[in-house]
């Protein structure tokens, strides 16, 4: 088992030099209890909660035989980086090989201090899963559409480019208007598609 933490789009990171004796992973469902008259307590099902994980170990001040990798300075490297990532609330990529832990998360807490005599730095760290929800981008995509009345000379390439600035998505736009095309062709079975659609309203949405 190897424990890696990465950040800055996986461009930076390090491996934890000493594995903990165990890693705690917590998963939950956001169910709630409610008391209903004449029925008693009922369970209202919720959605899956965010995963959390934590462990305790130490950063060695020397290269022990059991180290997973050659250790670096406990305070100036490991502790400094972890404190910076936590204080900036950075999203990090946590990977524990040999397990199902491969997730993006934030550092919820980080405690550390020197051991007596040997001077190794003990620590306890906890992570909470992070799910990126970019509402601005989602809203922009959902509103990028336009209803247009098909005129003589119109084509899917032409209308798609008019709305998006590029005709590259014309096949998707045409597919989204399958019902309109079917209706137009049913009324004008011998006419070409572009001719049959004249007068019909189509939605230009990718």
C-alpha positions in Angstrom: 0.0 0.0 0.0 1.4 3.4 -1.0 -0.2 6.7 0.0 0.1 9.7 -2.4 -1.2 13.2 -2.3 -1.2 15.4 -5.3 -2.3 19.0 -6.1 -2.0 21.7 -8.8 -3.6 19.4 -11.4 -1.4 16.5 -10.2 1.8 18.4 -11.1 3.0 18.5 -7.5 2.8 16.0 -4.8 4.5 13.5 -2.5 4.3 10.0 -1.1 3.8 9.6 2.7 7.0 7.9 3.9 5.5 5.8 6.7 2.2 3.9 6.3 -0.2 4.1 9.2 -1.4 1.0 11.0 -4.8 1.5 9.5 -6.9 4.0 7.5 -10.4 4.9 8.5 -12.9 5.5 5.7 -16.4 6.7 6.5 -19.4 6.6 4.1 -22.9 7.7 4.9 -26.4 8.2 3.6 -28.2 11.4 4.6 -31.3 9.7 5.9 -33.4 11.4 8.5 -35.9 10.2 11.0 -39.4 11.6 11.4 -42.2 10.9 13.8 -45.6 10.5 12.2 -48.9 10.4 14.2 -50.2 6.8 14.5 -47.1 5.4 12.7 -44.2 6.3 15.0 -40.7 6.8 13.7 -40.2 6.6 9.9 -37.0 6.7 7.9 -36.8 9.3 5.1 -34.2 8.2 2.6 -31.5 10.7 1.6 -28.7 10.9 -0.9 -25.2 9.5 -0.5 -23.0 11.7 1.6 -19.4 12.7 1.0 -16.7 10.2 2.0 -14.2 11.0 4.7 -10.9 9.4 5.6 -8.3 9.8 8.3 -5.3 8.2 9.8 -2.4 8.7 12.2 1.3 8.1 11.5 4.6 10.0 11.7 7.2 11.8 9.5 10.6 10.2 10.2 13.6 12.3 11.0 15.8 9.5 9.6 15.6 6.9 6.8 14.2 3.8 8.6 14.2 0.4 6.9 10.4 0.4 6.8 10.0 3.7 5.1 8.0 3.5 1.8 10.3 6.1 0.2 13.2 8.2 1.1 11.9 10.8 3.6 12.3 14.5 3.3 12.4 17.2 6.1 9.4 16.6 8.3 8.7 20.3 9.2 10.0 22.2 6.2 8.5 19.9 3.6 5.7 17.6 4.7 4.1 19.8 7.5 4.7 23.0 5.6 3.0 21.7 2.4 0.1 20.1 4.3 -0.6 23.2 6.4 -0.5 25.4 3.3 -2.9 23.1 1.4 -5.3 23.1 4.3 -5.2 26.8 5.0 -5.8 27.6 1.3 -8.5 25.0 1.2 -6.9 23.5 -1.9 -8.4 20.6 -3.7 -6.0 17.6 -3.5 -5.9 14.2 -5.2 -5.6 11.4 -2.6 -4.5 8.0 -3.8 -4.0 4.9 -1.7 -2.9 2.0 -3.9 -4.4 -1.4 -3.3 -7.6 0.2 -2.0 -10.6 2.0 -3.6 -9.4 5.4 -2.2 -8.7 7.5 -5.3 -10.6 10.8 -4.8 -10.4 14.5 -4.9 -10.8 16.1 -1.4 -9.9 18.8 1.0 -7.8 18.6 4.2 -10.3 18.9 7.0 -7.8 18.8 9.9 -4.0 18.3 10.4 -2.4 17.9 13.8 1.3 17.3 14.3 4.0 17.4 17.0 7.4 16.0 17.8 7.8 12.6 19.5 9.9 12.5 22.7 13.5 11.4 22.4 13.5 10.2 18.7 12.3 13.6 17.3 10.1 12.0 14.7 7.0 14.1 14.0 3.7 12.4 14.7 0.6 13.6 12.9 -3.1 12.9 12.5 -4.8 14.0 9.2 -8.3 13.8 7.9 -9.8 14.4 4.4 -13.2 15.1 3.1 -14.3 14.3 -0.5 -14.8 17.2 -2.8 -17.3 17.3 -5.7 -16.9 20.1 -8.2 -20.2 21.6 -9.1 -19.7 24.5 -11.6 -23.2 26.1 -11.7 -22.1 28.9 -13.9 -20.9 26.6 -16.7 -23.9 24.4 -16.4 -26.3 27.3 -16.6 -24.5 28.7 -19.6 -24.8 25.5 -21.4 -28.5 25.0 -20.6 -29.4 28.5 -21.9 -27.3 28.3 -25.1 -30.2 27.6 -27.5 -32.4 29.4 -29.9 -35.7 28.7 -31.7 -35.6 29.7 -35.4 -38.2 29.5 -38.1 -36.7 27.6 -41.0 -36.5 29.7 -44.2 -35.7 28.8 -47.8 -32.0 28.4 -48.2 -31.4 27.4 -44.6 -29.2 24.4 -43.7 -28.3 22.8 -40.4 -24.7 23.9 -41.0 -25.8 27.5 -41.5 -28.1 27.8 -38.5 -25.7 26.0 -36.2 -22.9 28.4 -37.1 -25.3 31.3 -36.6 -26.0 30.4 -33.0 -22.7 28.8 -31.9 -20.2 30.5 -34.2 -19.2 27.1 -35.6 -21.0 24.5 -37.6 -19.2 21.6 -35.9 -22.2 20.5 -33.8 -24.7 20.5 -36.7 -25.3 16.7 -36.5 -26.2 16.9 -32.8 -28.5 19.9 -33.5 -30.2 18.0 -36.3 -30.6 14.9 -34.0 -32.3 17.1 -31.4 -34.9 18.1 -34.0 -35.8 14.6 -35.1 -39.5 15.0 -34.3 -39.8 18.3 -36.4 -38.0 16.6 -39.3 -40.3 13.6 -39.1 -43.4 15.9 -39.1 -42.2 17.9 -42.0 -41.2 14.9 -44.1 -44.5 13.2 -43.4 -46.4 16.3 -44.8 -44.0 16.6 -47.7 -42.7 13.1 -48.4 -41.2 13.8 -51.9 -39.5 17.1 -50.9 -35.9 17.3 -49.7 -35.4 17.8 -46.0 -34.3 21.4 -46.3 -37.4 22.2 -48.5 -39.8 20.3 -46.3 -38.7 22.2 -43.2 -39.6 25.7 -44.6 -42.0 27.3 -42.2 -41.3 25.0 -39.3 -39.7 26.1 -36.1 -36.5 24.3 -35.1 -34.5 24.6 -31.8 -30.8 25.1 -32.3 -29.3 23.5 -29.2 -26.3 21.2 -28.8 
